């Protein structure tokens, strides 16, 4: 089902297909997802194969070839500087390319019974530690978004991000991929801490992309128009949205002249 989801650097292989090996890697990634992601952590079964069956798509991210892209339009967005290793960091060892066929991570698209009629799905992704900061996760996200919006005709894809130490990295990935920050549900998910241990209520931050967002960004790429720079944090994204709304309001006022200035509206400036 997923063999057509491929780019210059990766392809997606059905999640519990171990005919090429990789069981131990997938198992460790699944254990991490159970601790750090909403849908795997709330799954009724601790078994990865059962969770994969519940998903619209649950795939291994597999290395296809060299990381240098030959066709920018194939992956829609190039990895942002946030995803690339800095020359001075220890991750400059990334110059050693992983072999083709190596499993880089897992990605899933999940929609519950209430989500399907609304054309809405949740997305999650994880990469093995040695495969991070190479752009593989971003490429996999773009492949799944293209499938969800262009083939399944979904209306909305959201990324619920659990409050864990990996939260900021996940937010940079999805915001840099074009998702918008929508808000945080406080103490929304009860996350077990382990067998025989009490769990904790955790916040969930929601980022989302609409089908209209996808169409607009795809049009920009195909027209060779520069994309807006990725926003590095949720706060910056919120401030950027406020600046856009303020500018639109001031332009409307200049055109129509219908807003009377007061102490309240002065704060717009």
Secondary structure, 3 states (H helix, E strand, C coil): CCCCCECCCEEEEECCCCCCCCHHHHHHHHHHHHHHEHHHHHCCCCCHHHHHHHCCEEEEEEECCCCCCCCHHHHCCCCCCCCCCCCCCHHHHHHCCCCCCCEEEEEEEECCHHHHCCCEEEEEEEECHHHCCCCHHHHHHHHHHHHHHHHCCCCEEEEEEECCCCHHHHHHHHHHCCCEEEEEEEEEEEECCCCCCCCEEEEEEEEEEEHHHHHHHHHHHHCCCCCCCCCCCHHHHHHHHHHHHHHHHHHHHHHHCCCCCCHHHHCCC
